[in-house]
Amino acid sequence: MAQALLTASVLSLAPMGSSASAQPTADPAAPDQFTWLAKARDPKALDWAARQSEKTMQRLTASPEFAAVEAEIKQARAASSPAPNIFLVGDKVVRFVRNDEYKAGAFYVAPRQSAANGRAIDWRLVLDVGALNAREGKQYEVMFLNLNVQCMPKAERCLLPFGNGGSSFVEYREFDFSAGEFVKGGFHSPPTRGDFAWLDPHTILIGYIGKPADQLASGFAQTIVAWKRGTPIAEAKPVYSAKPSDSMVSATTIGAGATQRGLLTRVVDYSNFELYFAGQDGTVEQLRLPTRLQNFGTAFVTGNHLVVQLADAAVIEGKAYAADTLISYDLKAPEGHRVSTVYAPASGSYVNDPFEGIAGTGDGIAFVETRNLKKTLVLARPTSRGWSITRSLSAPSGVAMTIPGNDRFGPGLIVRQTGFLQPTQTSLVLPGRKPIPLFTGKPVVDASKYVAEVHSARSRDGTMVDYYLVRPKQAKPGPMPVILSGYGGYGINVEPSYFTGDLGLGLVAWLSRGGAFSLAAIRGGGERGSAWANSAKGIKRQRTFDDFAAVAQDMVNSGITTRGKIGSFGRSFGGLLSANMVTQQPKLFGAAIVGVPVTDLFRSVDDGSIIDAGQTTETGDPKDPKQVPIMLGYSPYQNIRRGIRYPHVLTVVSTEDGQVGPGFGRRFAAKLQSVGADSLLLEGPTGGHGFPSEFANPKEHAAQVTFFIESLMK
């Protein structure tokens, strides 16, 4: 790794406001003066949030910078071409894109053969989601789109996921990409949380929520039912029910035709998973595999082989396997001889993208290997002597590579490459051929004016933590303002992207004013495999926050910036991270955006959130008296106190966020205000967990960057 690190500095940090600074109480979950704000749709709470949001937007849009920022983002958007999602569906290529013309998104199709021939692709518009909303009086947003598993095997009928108002509870509607229309009499589910599987062309396995009691504490459906086309879902036959304490049960499809069946994943918590086959005859059979799996328990399929990645070392069928090994389960092999090694990462190599880093095709498994921050596409194929490994395509350090699309029954892959200063390129990858470009993004900045680097900081316990830094080559006089972003949870790794992250094209305006942007690969994420993720789980979570603070301090020590000129930015689990920087490091950070966050690990008031169930493996168990004192050190809400000069804080939430309800952010913002902090709240009435969208909420999106400019550059 040393070859990839451009700088390294030693940092000795004093106790960081963790357990030493917490204010223990008899009951950290006891109601207080802000408990009434927790109910997502309580009229009084909604009125308060609306008035707060109006004040926030009035203040930020009144800034002399706002109009210029908004104009620069608009100009950059006009100059760019938003990267689409591209999938292989039957003999078609399907493209989904959101842009200024189609703010809610649009689906296009083209013959796969035209793409494979390398000719100019003639895309045909088949579904304008905005027009659908106008016809039906909806506020549909396309949520959790993954046509790799949402389409009928070897066919062009797919169940498209729509969340009304951006809700995480989606309606699945059957769409025919060949005909370019919704299927008459096709499947149209009631809102549900979870995915589904095609059991046969006329039956799907899907989580059904008919009444509140049908939900797990996580909000996911407890029972998977077999729903036949043309019948009421309420009459569907139950196939499998999770235990009340489980986090969820999900479904996907294996095979096609007579061999087609469902694969169910019981998520005990977000670290332990059980896999089951569901046959067309209704039988359910558990697979004899370890429960400690990577990638949220996802199994990847090629032919008769099912591939999973181990999170811990394990002995299977009498043979030892190391953590992070990709193992194959051969459905047709004799019992006791079904498991074999697909790929065992060498020291310093990782397969670490749980969402788009592994894919199954008709002839093997494709995955992205990371070594010294350099990405390589690897193809693994089963042979009579085991699995053959071929390294196919490489990207330079600092450029991310993902596999967003794959053909489960053929050899095709969709591969995307993108970097901080390299526009996104999406290609069709076929065996024995050079990648065929399907999309090449347009540059929105002059890359010669900036530099992207990789640095390293030493955390409080001596662990070295990598971080990316994008900065102007010619710095303005004085300390450079920096936005520092991170996540650090659930084994999810952070990667470079070309102005498509949460701040998106807003970073164009930030960089043009002399600011820098940094992305920290902290513990709890998956950047260095399962050990890196597991080292900060549960009551070891403070390590995540120490790592992030260490990166900020390293930029101070190296002279890049100074205290008070750093802005913390994080969303979802990263919102918890950013909130902790506010309470643990108020002198180090000058500003923070706390996005759709969990801010109170002891919350006992229902605010619509479903994140709690399963989170205990990540942040600790608030019901365990031994863990409570430790958790109090990094539960931000309990650590807000008078007499502290806090950074400027903008908390961003959505009323319709069914994943992390708005109550967390409302209460955090209100409590900060009560102790005299400069605390703003911005709540979107729609938009869900993704609020604010660059296209649906352009003013709110521009306001976030304006907040950082006003807080750190003035």
FIMAR-636101 format. One record per residue (C-alpha): residue in one letter; x, y, z. Coordinates in steps of 0.05 Angstrom, whole numbers, plus 5000, padded with zeros to 4 digits. Example, Ala and Ser with C-alpha at 12.3 -4.5 7.8 and 13.67 -1.06 7.14 Angstrom:
a524649105156
s527349795143
REM end
This chain:
m500050005000
a505850485013
q506950574938
a499950874932
l500551344991
l503152034974
t503652285045
a503352005115
s503752385180
v503652175253
l497852415295
s497252345370
l490152525390
a487552665459
p481052335480
m475952575429
g469752735469
s467852005470
s465951655534
a469952155575
s465552735554
a458752385553
q453552615602
p450651965630
t443451985652
a439151485688
d435351365623
p438351645559
a431851465523
a427451865570
p422752375535
d425153095537
q422753775513
f423753575439
t420452895440
w414253185407
l418253325344
a419552585332
k412852395301
a413952455226
r407052705208
d404653025273
p401453695251
k405154105303
a411753785286
l410553875211
d408854605221
w415254715262
a419454365209
a416254765153
r417655425188
q424755215203
s425955005130
e423055665105
k427856055149
t433655625126
m432155735052
q430956475062
r437756545095
l441656125045
t438256394982
a439457105008
s446956975007
p450557354952
e453556684931
f447056304922
a445056574854
a452056464827
v452355754855
e445555584826
a447655864758
e454355484759
i450854824775
k445754954720
q451355124671
a455254494691
r448954074683
a447754354614
a454954204595
s454853504624
s450852884608
p448452524671
a451051814674
p445251334661
n443950654692
i444850134637
f442449414640
l442248794595
v435048544590
g433547984542
d435948194473
k435348924493
v439749434527
v435749864576
r437850554598
f434950954656
v436851684662
r434852294703
n436352984675
d433353674669
e428553434615
y426452814653
k426953014726
a423252394751
g427151954702
a426051604635
f427250904608
y430050774538
v431350124501
a435749924442
p437349264409
r443248934443
q446148744375
s446949464355
a450949594418
a455148974408
n456749184337
g459549834363
r454850254320
a451450884342
i445850654387
d438750864369
w435450934437
r427850904439
l424051244496
v419150754527
l417251064594
d417251784618
v416151734694
g414252474698
a408752374646
l406451754684
n405852184747
a401852714710
r397052184683
e396051834749
g396752404798
k402852074831
q409552304855
y413251674835
e420751634841
v424451024816
m427350694878
f432250124886
l432649994811
n436349354794
l433949044730
n439248504737
v434548144785
q427848504773
c426648224704
m423647554684
p429247074667
k431047084593
a425347564580
e423948314575
r418348364626
c420748704690
l417648944755
l419449674761
p419949964832
f416450624846
g416350984913
n410951514918
g414252154941
g420851784946
s418151294998
s422350675013
f415850275010
v415350134935
e409949904887
y412549394837
r409149464768
e410148984711
f412949314648
d414449014580
f420649344550
s419449014483
a412449304477
g414349934514
e408249914561
f405649654627
v402948954621
k395348934620
g393148514679
g400448474701
f403148494771
h402149144810
s403849054883
p401449464942
p407049874975
t412049405007
r419149425032
g423748905004
d425148554938
f421947974901
a423547364858
w420447064795
l418446354815
d415746224745
p413046694690
h406346754726
t408446724799
i412847174841
l415547104912
i414447774947
g413948055018
y406748225033
i404648745084
g397048715092
k396849015162
p401949325210
a402948655245
d405648365180
q411948805187
l418348645223
a421149185269
s425549385211
g419449555168
f420648975120
a415248455108
q415747865154
t412747355105
i414547195034
v408446964994
a407646624926
w403147104887
k399946844823
r398347304765
g391047534764
t389547364836
p389047824897
i395547854935
a391747775000
e390147064977
a397446894960
k400346274993
p405546405049
v412246085032
y416946315088
s416446745150
a422247075185
k422647065260
p420047695295
s427047875317
d429947825246
s431948445206
m428848215140
v427847655090
s429347785017
a428347394952
t431647334884
t431446844826
i435846264806
g435545914739
a430345944684
g424645514658
a423444854693
t429644944737
q427645644759
r426745744834
g427346264887
l433246414933
l431146695000
t435847045047
r434047075120
v437547685149
v438247525223
d441848185231
y446348555183
s452148085198
n448847395198
f444947095140
e441646435123
l440246215051
y434345795029
f431945504962
a424545584947
g422045094894
q416245174846
d412644644887
g412845084949
t418344694985
v423745085023
e430744805035
q436345125075
l443345135046
r448844875090
l453245495089
p456345945142
t451946505166
r457447025170
l457447295099
q459647925063
n455548345014
f449248335059
g448747585047
t447947664971
a449047044930
f451447094858
v449446564808
t452646264746
g449645634717
n449245114773
h453945504818
l451945984873
v457646424899
v458046794966
q463647155002
l465646955073
a466047495126
d469847045175
a474346445168
a470345805166
v470845055160
i466044775108
e465544045088
g471843925129
k476044445093
a478445115121
y477045765083
a479846455100
a475547075111
d473747455048
t474346835005
l469346764948
i466546054953
s462145674904
y456345214922
d455044714865
l447744524863
k449143884822
a455143624861
p454143064912
e452543254984
g458943405022
h462743604959
r459044224937
v463544774962
s470045014929
t474345634926
v473046134871
y478046664894
a481946764958
p484747484961
a492147544973
s494548005029
g493148725008
s487848524956
y480448604968
v473648464936
n469848994974
d463849294936
p457448984963
f452949284911
e456349314843
g462948954854
i460848244838
a456247964784
g454347284756
t453947154681
g452146554639
d459346304639
g462346524705
i463147044760
a465947734748
f468648164805
v472848784818
e479348664854
t482449254892
r489949284905
n493749924924
l487250284906
k487850034835
k481749664806
t482049054762
l476248674731
v477147924744
l473347364709
a472646694744
r469946094706
p468445394731
t472444824700
s473244084714
r479444254754
g476644834794
w475845564778
s480145914726
i481946644740
t483147164685
r484747904698
s481348284643
l481049034650
s484749524696
a483450234719
p488750714746
s489150884820
g483751374840
v478851124787
a473050694811
m470650094772
t463849764782
i459449244748
p452449554747
g449649074694
n450448344676
d447247804634
r445547224679
f444746754620
g450147014572
p457147294574
g455648044574
l457548544628
i456349284637
v462649604667
r463150314692
q469450714706
t469551404739
g474251844778
f474352514813
l477252834751
q475452294699
p468452324669
t464351694675
q465151174620
t460350584614
s462149994569
l459449334545
v464748794559
l464448154519
p469547584520
g475447664474
r473548374453
k475649074472
p470549434516
i465049754473
p463250454498
l455850564512
f456551224548
t462151734556
g460952324602
k462753024583
p467753404626
v464853954670
v471554234695
d478454344666
a481953754698
s488754074687
k487154584741
y486254064795
v489853464825
a487052834858
e491552524911
v491551954961
h494052115031
s494351735097
a493051935169
r494751585234
s488651475277
r488651505353
d490450765361
g495850795308
t491850515250
m493450835183
v487251105147
d487251285073
y483651885045
y482752204977
l483952954967
v481753354906
r484554064906
p486454634860
k493554604834
q494355344846
a491955474917
k489556154938
p493356494995
g491656245065
p488855585090
m484655205040
p477355065059
v475854315055
i469453905054
l470953235085
s466052675071
g465451955095
y460851375112
g464150835153
g458650325164
y455749655142
g462149465105
i460449965050
n466650285019
v467250984991
e469751084920
p471551654873
s466051914827
y465652464775
f461152994807
t455652484820
g456052384895
d451352704945
l453853404931
g454153244856
l455453824810
g455354294869
l462654114879
v464154474814
a462155134848
w466154944910
l472554764873
s472155374828
r472455814891
g478855494915
g475854964960
a478154244965
f474253594974
s476452995013
l473652295020
a475751865080
a476151105077
i474950995151
r473950355191
g467050065189
g467050115113
g469549555069
e475649885038
r480349365067
g475748765071
s471748455127
a476948565182
w476849315168
a469249325172
n468748885233
s474049265272
a469149835284
k462649455295
g458249505357
i461449835417
k467949915377
r464450445335
q468451015364
r474150795320
t470251035259
f469551735289
d476851745312
d479051565240
f474952135210
a477652635260
a484652385247
v483952525173
a481553235188
q487353345236
d492353065186
m490253585135
v491454115189
n498253825208
s500453795135
g498654525123
i493054395074
t488054745118
t486954975189
r481954845245
g475255155232
k476155125156
i473854405150
g466654215136
s464053525155
f459153205106
g455552555114
r448752235098
s444951655128
f450151275169
g454851825148
g449852305180
l451351975247
l458752065231
s457852805215
a453452925277
n458952625320
m463953115291
v459353675314
t459153415385
q466053085391
q470353565350
p467154265353
k473854615350
l476454215291
f470554305244
g467654975223
a461354705192
a457454065183
i451853805140
v448353245177
g444252885124
v438352415136
p441752195201
v441051755261
t442952225318
d440251865379
l442151145391
f437251085449
r430951355416
s424551055442
v419451475404
d416651235338
d418251735283
g417351275223
s424451015224
i425950295209
i433550345214
d433750125288
a432649385275
g439349105254
q443249725273
t445349425340
t450849025305
e453549685278
t452950155338
g451549725399
d445549485438
p442050035477
k438449505519
d444949215545
p446849595610
k454249435598
q454249755529
v450250375548
p455950775579
i460250655518
m454750825468
l453451475506
g460151715482
y458051705409
s450551825411
p450652555388
y443952775416
q445952615488
n452453005480
i449653685463
r451254155520
r451254885538
g457655275539
i460554955475
r461755365412
y459154885359
p460454915284
h455155185237
v450454595226
l445454455171
t441153835184
v437553555123
v431653075128
s425352865091
t418352765118
e417452165072
d423851815093
g421551125114
q428650895127
v431151425176
g425251845198
p425752595204
g424952585279
f432352455289
g434453065251
r428953525277
r430753375350
f438153455337
a437254125303
a432454375358
k436954165415
l442954505383
q438755135377
s436855095450
v444155145472
g445455735426
a448655385366
d447755635294
s443355045275
l439155015212
l434054495190
l432054345118
e426353845112
g423453625045
p416153425044
t417952884993
g424352584966
g425352045017
h432251825038
g435252154976
f432852864990
p435053344962
s435453104891
e439753494843
f434053484792
a427753474834
n430253964887
p435454414852
k434755004899
e435554584961
h441354224929
a444854884913
a443355134983
q447754585013
v453954824976
t452155544992
f451955355065
f459155095062
i461455715023
e458356185074
s460855785134
l467955635111
m470056145058
k467456785089
REM end
